[in-house]
């Protein structure tokens, strides 16, 4: 019986992700919302984006933060990056460049080049960290960019 439930959840997740990618956000919210509530990190990440931007649902910043944080804590690199941006920009949560850097580092540690590039830009611009051009160059290099 659990195999059928898991298979059904996987199909629902796949359908929800497909609806999200196709920008059918109302349908994506219908499919992914229940999975997000039961702790599926992929669903939480996408529901967070929809809630943050009012896509297929009423904008809800606390829901966006709750789901993004849960997905990030579950180890989903894109959610770690997304949570980093929430903290960096002060969206859905109080602005905290220190916490932003912490979450970008987690995403970078899993090979996410976008997080690496964002860390580089933080050092380059002195955004939330002391400006350090050498660290910026190191992070741009890790991200696969030529020296900036």
C-alpha positions in Angstrom: 0.0 0.0 0.0 2.8 2.5 0.8 4.3 1.9 -2.6 1.1 3.0 -4.2 1.0 6.1 -2.0 4.6 7.0 -2.8 4.0 6.4 -6.5 0.9 8.6 -6.3 2.8 11.3 -4.4 5.6 11.2 -7.0 3.1 11.5 -9.8 1.4 14.4 -8.1 4.8 16.1 -7.5 5.8 15.6 -11.1 2.5 17.0 -12.3 2.8 19.9 -9.9 6.3 20.7 -11.1 5.2 20.5 -14.7 2.3 22.9 -14.0 4.7 25.2 -12.2 7.2 25.1 -15.1 4.4 25.8 -17.6 3.3 28.8 -15.5 -0.1 27.1 -14.7 0.3 28.4 -11.1 -3.3 27.8 -9.9 -3.0 24.1 -10.8 0.6 23.9 -9.5 -0.7 25.3 -6.1 -3.5 22.8 -6.0 -1.1 19.9 -6.6 2.0 21.1 -4.7 0.3 22.7 -1.7 -0.7 19.5 0.1 2.8 18.0 -0.6 4.4 21.1 0.8 2.4 20.8 4.0 3.5 17.2 4.5 7.2 18.2 4.1 8.2 17.6 0.5 11.1 20.0 -0.1 10.6 20.3 -3.9 7.0 21.2 -3.3 7.9 23.6 -0.5 10.4 25.4 -2.7 7.9 26.0 -5.5 5.0 26.9 -3.1 7.3 29.4 -1.5 8.0 31.1 -4.8 4.3 31.2 -5.6 3.3 32.5 -2.2 6.1 35.1 -2.3 5.0 36.5 -5.6 1.2 35.8 -5.5 1.3 33.3 -8.4 -1.8 31.2 -8.4 -2.6 32.2 -4.9 -2.8 35.2 -2.7 0.6 36.6 -1.8 1.6 35.4 1.6 5.1 36.3 2.8 4.9 34.3 6.0 3.9 31.2 4.1 6.7 31.9 1.5 9.3 32.2 4.3 8.1 29.1 6.2 8.2 26.9 3.1 11.5 28.3 1.7 13.2 27.8 5.1 11.8 24.2 5.5 13.1 23.3 2.0 16.4 25.0 2.7 16.8 23.1 6.0 16.0 19.9 4.2 19.1 20.5 2.0 17.6 21.7 -1.3 20.3 23.9 -2.8 17.9 26.1 -4.8 15.9 26.7 -1.6 19.1 27.6 0.3 19.8 30.1 -2.4 16.3 31.4 -2.4 16.4 31.8 1.4 19.7 33.6 1.1 18.1 36.1 -1.2 15.1 36.6 1.2 17.6 37.5 3.9 19.8 39.6 1.5 16.9 41.7 0.2 14.7 41.7 3.3 11.9 39.9 1.5 9.5 37.9 3.6 11.9 38.2 6.5 14.0 40.9 8.2 17.1 41.8 6.2 20.2 40.0 7.5 23.3 39.9 5.2 25.0 37.6 7.7 22.2 35.0 7.5 22.1 35.5 3.7 25.8 34.7 3.4 25.3 31.6 5.6 22.6 30.3 3.3 24.5 31.2 0.1 27.5 29.3 1.5 25.3 26.2 2.0 24.1 26.4 -1.6 27.7 27.0 -2.8 28.8 24.0 -0.8 26.4 21.9 -2.8 27.9 23.2 -6.1 25.3 25.9 -6.8 27.1 28.3 -9.1 24.4 31.0 -8.6 25.2 31.0 -4.8 28.9 31.2 -5.6 28.4 34.2 -7.9 26.2 35.9 -5.3 28.9 35.5 -2.6 31.4 36.9 -5.1 29.2 40.0 -5.7 28.7 40.5 -1.9 32.5 40.6 -1.5 33.0 42.7 -4.6 30.4 45.3 -3.5 30.9 45.1 0.3 27.2 44.1 0.6 26.8 42.7 4.1 30.4 41.8 4.3 33.7 43.8 4.3 34.6 44.5 0.7 37.4 42.1 -0.3 38.3 42.0 -4.0 40.6 38.9 -3.6 37.7 36.9 -2.0 35.4 38.2 -4.8 37.8 37.0 -7.4 38.1 33.6 -5.7 34.3 33.2 -5.6 33.9 34.3 -9.2 36.5 31.7 -10.2 34.7 29.0 -8.2 31.5 30.0 -9.9 33.2 29.5 -13.3 33.4 33.1 -14.3 36.5 34.7 -15.7 38.0 37.3 -13.5 35.8 40.3 -13.0 
